Amino acid sequence: MSSNNKIIKSWGGRFTAPTAGFVEQFTQSVSYDQRLYHYDILGSTAHVQMLVKAGVLTDAESRQITDGLASIEADMDSGQFQWSAVHEDVHMNIEAELVNRIGEVGKKLHTGRSRNDQVATDIRLYLRDEIDTIRAHLHDLMSALLDVADREAATVMPGFTHMQAAQPVTFGHHMLAWFAMLVRDRSRLHDCRLRLNQSPLGAAALAGTSYPIDRQYVAGLLGFDGVIENSLDAVSDRDFAIEFCACTALIMMHLSRFSEELVLWMSQQFGFIELDDAWCTGSSIMPQKKNPDVPELVRGKTGRVYGDLMALLTLMKGQPLAYNRDNQEDKEALFDAIDTVKACLIAYHGIIASMTVQAERMREAAAAGYTTATDLADYLVRKGVTFRDAHASVGKTVQFAITQHKLLTELTLQELRQFSPGIEEDVYSCLGLDGSVAARCHIGGTAPAQVREAIKRGRNYLRSK
């Protein structure tokens, strides 16, 4: 490597003094954008093929360049490549090493393009694959949720509003609510992928290029659905990264809600579930503790993904067209969101797949919360009482049961008739927990039969998506 910065820097012809050491470190991005190397080489290889088709490069030059790129990638794959901050970023590290290996012909690689459209292409290629990976992790977690829902389709638990026991539901039905959130998350990522899968390559620095390039051809080689038509927009747009981070923020919000419930359910006060020891940690001072640290960390990491989204929104809000060096700052936030959401989804798959449900404790909690009071009101309505009058009567009945330290099912017929004279012996069939959940037998209801039908639809969705 030469110590003469005028030779090292691809743009050094304009300058008469070497770059200050601090500036080299301050402006470098190779310490984190090196993860893009596979996509940078992929894009360069396609660009070379297009230049041959356009008559800009010969077949012999193309073979030299692509063979050189392949050898560089092999070294990067094996960890033998020596990255250098002097070359600023992943692009110039590769180009400089290419020239070092194959000589002057390597300098022709950059014909008809700029780092501006090059990096925009790299990020889109990289993010496209990461979206596919995240959707696969979502698929795994959703499948695990369906498995739990299937096992617990008839397991009764209290459903809550305002964190107060409201009506009985089944644990399977509750798991399907989580499943429904993740369906939306996968759908949003699918839509995001469609919008990002357009090629910016050929926009060059901002105005396009005077070489006879074929943008559609190279886009096809790279698996893009088309090209971004406006060259200014092509190099400066980061909407796709912001949209992706918005998608990940929503995923993390959902996982955080799951975490809140798991932490509550695992507490002694609830005792609804037991998390496997492999997914919990202990206390350094209290030997009896088994802490749900993984769900708590997922809940905490949600904030950093929100921060990644805000960082990108703030990064872009004041930029004039076209490319500005500010955009170098897009990668760390994007990479962090990707890494965080992938890790959290992997963690959640392990947690859900190994979770133990304490069915009896759930059932006790559902019974203790007077959760079938609405069923009693519905019973009275079917007997001809208006709903508002039925509501008032049942409220008084519950208050009486509380003073007697009884469940609704433990009240005698005479006690029930104090508040609603029309009540008959058949009332007890609707006051039971199983009768209550079974009565909600419609699409979206908590009846075990409906839960099992919803699980079938969920499995069909996963097979088709």
C-alpha positions as CSV (number, residue, x, y, z in Angstrom):
1,M,0.0,0.0,0.0
2,S,1.4,3.4,-1.0
3,S,1.7,6.1,1.7
4,N,1.0,8.8,-1.0
5,N,-2.7,9.8,-0.4
6,K,-2.9,11.4,-3.9
7,I,-2.5,7.9,-5.3
8,I,-4.5,6.0,-2.7
9,K,-7.6,8.2,-2.9
10,S,-9.8,7.5,-5.9
11,W,-10.8,11.2,-5.9
12,G,-7.3,12.6,-5.0
13,G,-6.6,14.3,-8.3
14,R,-8.3,17.5,-7.2
15,F,-6.3,17.7,-3.9
16,T,-2.8,19.0,-3.2
17,A,-2.5,17.8,0.4
18,P,-3.2,14.4,2.0
19,T,-6.2,13.8,4.1
20,A,-5.7,14.4,7.9
21,G,-5.6,11.3,9.9
22,F,-8.5,12.4,12.0
23,V,-10.6,13.1,9.0
24,E,-9.9,9.6,7.6
25,Q,-11.2,8.1,10.7
26,F,-14.1,10.5,11.0
27,T,-15.3,9.9,7.5
28,Q,-14.7,6.2,7.1
29,S,-17.6,3.8,7.1
30,V,-15.8,0.6,6.3
31,S,-15.8,-0.5,10.0
32,Y,-19.6,-1.1,9.6
33,D,-20.5,-1.1,5.9
34,Q,-18.1,-4.0,5.2
35,R,-21.1,-6.3,5.9
36,L,-22.3,-5.2,2.4
37,Y,-19.3,-6.7,0.6
38,H,-21.3,-9.6,-1.0
39,Y,-23.8,-7.3,-2.4
40,D,-21.2,-4.8,-3.6
41,I,-19.5,-7.5,-5.5
42,L,-22.8,-8.9,-6.8
43,G,-23.7,-5.4,-8.1
44,S,-20.3,-4.9,-9.6
45,T,-20.4,-8.2,-11.4
46,A,-23.7,-7.4,-12.9
47,H,-22.5,-3.9,-13.8
48,V,-19.5,-5.4,-15.7
49,Q,-21.8,-7.7,-17.6
50,M,-23.9,-4.8,-18.7
51,L,-20.8,-2.8,-19.7
52,V,-19.8,-5.7,-22.0
53,K,-23.3,-5.7,-23.5
54,A,-23.0,-2.0,-24.1
55,G,-19.6,-2.4,-25.8
56,V,-17.8,-0.4,-23.1
57,L,-15.7,-3.4,-21.9
58,T,-14.4,-6.4,-23.8
59,D,-15.1,-10.0,-22.9
60,A,-11.4,-10.4,-21.8
61,E,-11.6,-7.4,-19.5
62,S,-14.9,-8.6,-18.1
63,R,-13.3,-12.0,-17.2
64,Q,-10.3,-10.4,-15.5
65,I,-12.5,-8.1,-13.4
66,T,-15.1,-10.8,-12.4
67,D,-12.4,-13.3,-11.6
68,G,-10.6,-10.7,-9.5
69,L,-13.9,-9.8,-7.7
70,A,-14.5,-13.5,-7.1
71,S,-11.1,-14.0,-5.5
72,I,-11.6,-11.0,-3.3
73,E,-15.0,-12.3,-2.2
74,A,-13.5,-15.6,-1.3
75,D,-10.9,-13.9,0.9
76,M,-13.7,-11.9,2.6
77,D,-15.8,-15.0,3.2
78,S,-12.8,-16.7,4.9
79,G,-11.9,-13.6,6.9
80,Q,-8.5,-13.2,5.3
81,F,-9.2,-9.8,3.7
82,Q,-7.4,-6.9,5.3
83,W,-9.9,-3.9,5.5
84,S,-8.4,-0.4,5.5
85,A,-9.9,2.8,6.8
86,V,-7.7,4.7,4.3
87,H,-10.0,3.4,1.5
88,E,-13.0,4.8,3.4
89,D,-15.7,2.3,2.6
90,V,-16.5,-1.2,1.4
91,H,-16.6,0.0,-2.2
92,M,-13.2,1.6,-2.4
93,N,-11.6,-1.3,-0.4
94,I,-12.8,-3.7,-3.0
95,E,-11.9,-1.5,-5.9
96,A,-8.4,-0.8,-4.6
97,E,-7.7,-4.4,-4.0
98,L,-9.0,-5.3,-7.4
99,V,-6.5,-2.9,-9.0
100,N,-3.8,-4.4,-6.8
101,R,-4.6,-7.9,-8.0
102,I,-5.4,-7.5,-11.7
103,G,-3.7,-4.2,-12.6
104,E,-4.9,-1.2,-14.6
105,V,-8.0,-3.0,-16.0
106,G,-9.4,-3.0,-12.5
107,K,-9.8,0.8,-12.8
108,K,-12.4,0.3,-15.5
109,L,-14.9,-1.3,-13.1
110,H,-16.3,2.0,-12.0
111,T,-17.0,3.2,-15.6
112,G,-20.6,4.6,-15.8
113,R,-21.4,4.6,-12.2
114,S,-20.8,6.5,-8.9
115,R,-20.5,5.4,-5.3
116,N,-23.9,7.2,-5.0
117,D,-25.9,4.7,-7.1
118,Q,-23.5,1.9,-6.0
119,V,-24.3,2.2,-2.3
120,A,-28.0,2.7,-3.0
121,T,-28.0,-0.5,-4.9
122,D,-26.0,-2.4,-2.3
123,I,-28.3,-1.4,0.5
124,R,-31.4,-2.4,-1.4
125,L,-29.9,-5.8,-2.3
126,Y,-28.9,-6.4,1.3
127,L,-32.1,-5.3,2.8
128,R,-34.1,-7.4,0.3
129,D,-32.4,-10.5,1.7
130,E,-32.7,-9.4,5.3
131,I,-36.5,-8.9,4.8
132,D,-36.7,-12.4,3.5
133,T,-34.8,-13.7,6.6
134,I,-37.0,-11.7,9.0
135,R,-40.2,-12.9,7.4
136,A,-38.8,-16.5,7.8
137,H,-38.2,-15.9,11.5
138,L,-41.8,-14.5,11.8
139,H,-43.0,-17.6,10.0
140,D,-41.3,-19.8,12.6
141,L,-42.7,-17.8,15.5
142,M,-46.2,-17.9,14.1
143,S,-46.0,-21.6,13.6
144,A,-45.0,-22.0,17.2
145,L,-47.9,-19.8,18.3
146,L,-50.3,-22.0,16.3
147,D,-48.9,-25.1,18.0
148,V,-49.5,-23.7,21.4
149,A,-53.0,-22.5,20.4
150,D,-53.8,-26.0,19.1
151,R,-52.7,-27.6,22.4
152,E,-54.6,-25.0,24.5
153,A,-57.7,-24.5,22.3
154,A,-60.0,-25.3,25.2
155,T,-57.8,-24.0,28.1
156,V,-59.9,-21.3,29.8
157,M,-58.3,-18.2,31.1
158,P,-59.6,-14.7,32.1
159,G,-59.6,-12.2,29.4
160,F,-58.7,-8.7,30.6
161,T,-59.7,-5.1,29.9
162,H,-58.1,-2.4,32.0
163,M,-56.0,-5.3,33.5
164,Q,-59.2,-6.4,35.2
165,A,-60.7,-9.8,34.7
166,A,-63.4,-9.3,32.0
167,Q,-64.7,-12.4,30.3
168,P,-63.4,-15.9,30.0
169,V,-61.5,-16.7,26.8
170,T,-59.3,-19.6,25.8
171,F,-55.5,-19.5,25.9
172,G,-55.6,-20.7,22.3
173,H,-57.7,-17.7,21.4
174,H,-55.2,-15.4,23.1
175,M,-52.3,-16.9,21.2
176,L,-54.2,-16.3,17.9
177,A,-54.4,-12.6,18.8
178,W,-50.6,-12.6,18.9
179,F,-50.6,-14.5,15.6
180,A,-52.9,-11.9,14.0
181,M,-50.4,-9.1,14.9
182,L,-47.6,-11.0,13.2
183,V,-49.7,-11.6,10.1
184,R,-49.8,-7.8,9.7
185,D,-46.1,-7.6,10.3
186,R,-45.3,-10.1,7.6
187,S,-47.7,-8.3,5.2
188,R,-46.0,-4.9,5.9
189,L,-42.6,-6.4,5.2
190,H,-43.9,-7.9,2.0
191,D,-45.2,-4.5,0.8
192,C,-41.9,-2.8,1.9
193,R,-39.9,-5.3,-0.1
194,L,-42.0,-4.6,-3.2
195,R,-41.3,-0.9,-3.0
196,L,-37.6,-1.3,-2.4
197,N,-37.0,-3.8,-5.2
198,Q,-36.3,-1.1,-7.8
199,S,-32.8,-0.5,-9.1
200,P,-31.0,2.8,-8.7
201,L,-27.9,1.6,-10.7
202,G,-27.2,3.8,-13.7
203,A,-28.2,7.0,-12.0
204,A,-24.5,7.5,-11.3
205,A,-23.7,10.5,-9.1
206,L,-27.1,12.3,-9.7
207,A,-27.7,12.9,-13.4
208,G,-27.2,9.5,-15.1
209,T,-24.2,8.8,-17.4
210,S,-23.2,9.5,-21.0
211,Y,-22.2,5.8,-21.6
212,P,-24.7,3.7,-23.5
213,I,-25.8,1.7,-20.5
214,D,-28.8,-0.6,-20.2
215,R,-30.4,-0.1,-16.8
216,Q,-33.2,-2.5,-17.3
217,Y,-30.7,-5.3,-18.3
218,V,-28.6,-4.9,-15.1
219,A,-31.8,-4.6,-13.0
220,G,-32.9,-7.9,-14.3
221,L,-29.5,-9.5,-13.6
222,L,-29.9,-8.4,-10.0
223,G,-33.5,-9.5,-9.5
224,F,-35.0,-6.1,-9.3
225,D,-38.5,-5.6,-10.6
226,G,-37.6,-2.4,-12.4
227,V,-35.6,0.8,-12.3
228,I,-36.0,4.0,-10.4
229,E,-36.7,6.4,-13.2
230,N,-35.5,9.7,-11.8
231,S,-31.8,9.8,-11.3
232,L,-31.9,12.4,-8.5
233,D,-34.4,10.4,-6.5
234,A,-32.5,7.1,-7.2
235,V,-29.4,8.2,-5.4
236,S,-30.9,10.2,-2.6
237,D,-34.0,8.2,-1.6
238,R,-33.9,6.4,1.7
239,D,-37.7,6.0,2.1
240,F,-37.3,2.2,1.8
241,A,-35.0,2.1,4.8
242,I,-37.3,4.3,6.8
243,E,-40.3,2.2,5.9
244,F,-38.4,-0.9,6.9
245,C,-37.5,0.5,10.2
246,A,-41.2,1.5,10.7
247,C,-42.0,-2.1,10.0
248,T,-39.5,-3.3,12.6
249,A,-40.7,-0.8,15.1
250,L,-44.2,-2.3,14.8
251,I,-42.8,-5.8,15.1
252,M,-40.9,-4.8,18.3
253,M,-44.0,-3.1,19.7
254,H,-45.9,-6.4,19.3
255,L,-43.1,-8.4,20.9
256,S,-42.9,-5.9,23.7
257,R,-46.6,-6.4,24.4
258,F,-46.0,-10.1,24.4
259,S,-43.2,-9.6,26.8
260,E,-45.4,-7.6,29.2
261,E,-47.9,-10.4,29.3
262,L,-45.3,-13.1,29.7
263,V,-43.6,-11.2,32.6
264,L,-47.0,-10.8,34.3
265,W,-48.1,-14.3,33.6
266,M,-44.9,-15.8,35.0
267,S,-45.1,-13.9,38.3
268,Q,-46.3,-15.6,41.4
269,Q,-49.3,-13.3,41.4
270,F,-50.5,-14.8,38.1
271,G,-48.8,-18.1,37.8
272,F,-50.3,-18.7,34.3
273,I,-47.2,-19.9,32.6
274,E,-43.7,-21.3,33.3
275,L,-40.8,-20.4,31.0
276,D,-38.2,-23.0,30.3
277,D,-35.0,-22.6,32.4
278,A,-33.0,-22.3,29.2
279,W,-34.8,-19.0,28.5
280,C,-34.5,-17.5,32.0
281,T,-31.7,-16.3,34.3
282,G,-31.2,-16.0,38.0
283,S,-30.3,-13.5,40.7
284,S,-26.8,-12.8,41.9
285,I,-28.1,-12.4,45.5
286,M,-31.5,-14.2,45.7
287,P,-31.1,-17.9,45.1
288,Q,-34.8,-18.6,44.7
289,K,-35.3,-16.2,41.8
290,K,-36.0,-17.3,38.2
291,N,-36.3,-14.1,36.2
292,P,-37.9,-13.6,32.7
293,D,-34.9,-11.6,31.6
294,V,-35.2,-12.5,27.9
295,P,-38.8,-11.0,27.5
296,E,-37.7,-8.1,29.6
297,L,-34.7,-7.4,27.3
298,V,-37.0,-7.7,24.3
299,R,-39.2,-5.1,25.9
300,G,-36.2,-2.9,26.5
301,K,-34.7,-3.4,23.0
302,T,-38.0,-2.1,21.5
303,G,-36.8,1.4,22.5
304,R,-33.6,1.2,20.5
305,V,-35.5,0.1,17.3
306,Y,-37.8,3.1,17.8
307,G,-34.6,5.1,18.1
308,D,-33.3,3.7,14.8
309,L,-36.5,4.8,13.1
310,M,-36.3,8.3,14.5
311,A,-32.6,8.5,13.6
312,L,-33.4,7.8,9.9
313,L,-36.4,10.2,9.9
314,T,-34.2,12.9,11.4
315,L,-31.3,12.1,9.1
316,M,-33.5,12.7,6.0
317,K,-35.7,15.6,7.1
318,G,-33.3,18.4,6.1
319,Q,-31.5,17.1,3.0
320,P,-31.8,18.9,-0.3
321,L,-31.5,16.8,-3.5
322,A,-29.5,14.9,-4.4
323,Y,-26.9,12.8,-2.5
324,N,-25.3,14.2,0.7
325,R,-22.7,12.6,2.9
326,D,-25.2,12.6,5.7
327,N,-26.5,9.4,4.1
328,Q,-23.5,7.6,5.3
329,E,-25.2,7.7,8.7
330,D,-28.2,5.6,7.4
331,K,-26.4,2.2,7.8
332,E,-25.7,1.9,11.5
333,A,-29.4,2.6,12.4
334,L,-30.6,0.3,9.7
335,F,-28.1,-2.5,10.6
336,D,-29.1,-2.2,14.3
337,A,-32.8,-2.5,13.6
338,I,-32.1,-5.6,11.4
339,D,-29.9,-7.2,14.0
340,T,-32.2,-6.4,16.9
341,V,-35.4,-7.6,15.4
342,K,-33.8,-10.8,14.1
343,A,-32.4,-11.7,17.6
344,C,-35.7,-10.9,19.3
345,L,-37.7,-13.1,16.9
346,I,-35.2,-16.0,17.4
347,A,-35.6,-15.5,21.2
348,Y,-39.3,-15.5,21.0
349,H,-39.5,-18.6,18.9
350,G,-37.5,-20.4,21.6
351,I,-39.6,-19.0,24.4
352,I,-43.0,-19.9,22.9
353,A,-41.9,-23.3,21.7
354,S,-40.8,-24.3,25.2
355,M,-43.4,-22.5,27.3
356,T,-45.5,-24.5,29.8
357,V,-49.1,-23.5,30.4
358,Q,-50.6,-23.7,34.0
359,A,-54.1,-24.5,32.9
360,E,-55.6,-25.0,36.4
361,R,-54.3,-21.7,37.7
362,M,-55.7,-19.9,34.6
363,R,-59.1,-21.5,35.2
364,E,-59.1,-20.6,38.9
365,A,-58.4,-17.0,38.0
366,A,-61.2,-16.9,35.4
367,A,-63.7,-18.3,37.9
368,A,-62.6,-15.9,40.7
369,G,-63.1,-12.8,38.5
370,Y,-66.9,-13.1,38.0
371,T,-66.1,-13.3,34.3
372,T,-69.4,-14.9,33.3
373,A,-71.4,-11.9,34.5
374,T,-72.0,-10.8,30.9
375,D,-73.3,-14.3,30.2
376,L,-75.9,-13.8,33.0
377,A,-76.9,-10.5,31.5
378,D,-77.3,-12.1,28.1
379,Y,-79.4,-14.9,29.7
380,L,-81.8,-12.3,31.1
381,V,-82.0,-10.5,27.7
382,R,-83.1,-13.8,26.2
383,K,-85.8,-14.0,28.8
384,G,-87.1,-10.6,27.7
385,V,-85.3,-8.2,30.0
386,T,-83.8,-5.1,28.3
387,F,-80.0,-5.2,28.3
388,R,-79.7,-2.1,30.5
389,D,-82.0,-3.5,33.1
390,A,-80.2,-6.8,32.9
391,H,-76.9,-5.1,33.3
392,A,-78.1,-3.3,36.4
393,S,-79.5,-6.5,37.9
394,V,-76.3,-8.5,37.3
395,G,-74.2,-5.7,38.8
396,K,-76.2,-6.1,42.0
397,T,-75.9,-9.8,41.8
398,V,-72.1,-9.6,41.6
399,Q,-72.0,-7.2,44.5
400,F,-74.0,-9.6,46.6
401,A,-71.8,-12.5,45.6
402,I,-68.7,-10.5,46.7
403,T,-70.2,-9.8,50.1
404,Q,-71.0,-13.5,50.4
405,H,-67.6,-14.6,49.3
406,K,-69.2,-16.8,46.6
407,L,-68.7,-17.3,42.9
408,L,-71.7,-16.8,40.6
409,T,-72.0,-20.5,40.2
410,E,-72.1,-20.9,44.0
411,L,-75.2,-18.7,44.4
412,T,-78.4,-20.6,45.0
413,L,-81.4,-20.1,42.6
414,Q,-83.2,-18.3,45.4
415,E,-80.3,-15.9,45.8
416,L,-80.1,-15.2,42.1
417,R,-83.9,-14.6,41.9
418,Q,-83.6,-11.7,44.5
419,F,-82.3,-9.6,41.6
420,S,-83.9,-11.2,38.6
421,P,-87.1,-13.1,39.3
422,G,-87.2,-14.6,35.8
423,I,-84.1,-16.7,36.4
424,E,-84.6,-20.5,36.2
425,E,-82.5,-23.6,36.7
426,D,-81.0,-23.5,33.2
427,V,-79.1,-20.4,34.3
428,Y,-76.2,-22.5,35.6
429,S,-75.3,-23.7,32.1
430,C,-74.4,-20.2,31.1
431,L,-72.6,-19.3,34.3
432,G,-70.0,-22.0,33.9
433,L,-66.7,-21.1,32.2
434,D,-66.8,-23.8,29.5
435,G,-70.4,-22.8,28.6
436,S,-69.4,-19.2,28.4
437,V,-66.5,-19.7,25.9
438,A,-68.4,-22.3,23.9
439,A,-71.3,-19.7,23.4
440,R,-68.9,-17.4,21.5
441,C,-69.1,-19.7,18.5
442,H,-68.6,-17.4,15.5
443,I,-65.7,-16.3,13.4
444,G,-63.3,-14.6,15.7
445,G,-64.9,-15.9,18.8
446,T,-63.2,-17.7,21.6
447,A,-65.1,-21.0,21.4
448,P,-62.7,-24.0,21.1
449,A,-64.3,-25.0,17.9
450,Q,-63.7,-21.6,16.4
451,V,-60.2,-21.5,17.7
452,R,-59.4,-24.8,15.9
453,E,-60.9,-23.5,12.7
454,A,-58.8,-20.3,13.0
455,I,-55.7,-22.5,13.5
456,K,-56.5,-24.3,10.3
457,R,-56.8,-21.0,8.5
458,G,-53.5,-19.8,10.1
459,R,-51.7,-22.9,8.9
460,N,-53.0,-22.5,5.4
461,Y,-51.8,-18.9,5.5
462,L,-48.3,-19.9,6.5
463,R,-48.2,-22.6,3.7
464,S,-49.3,-20.1,1.1
465,K,-47.1,-17.2,2.2
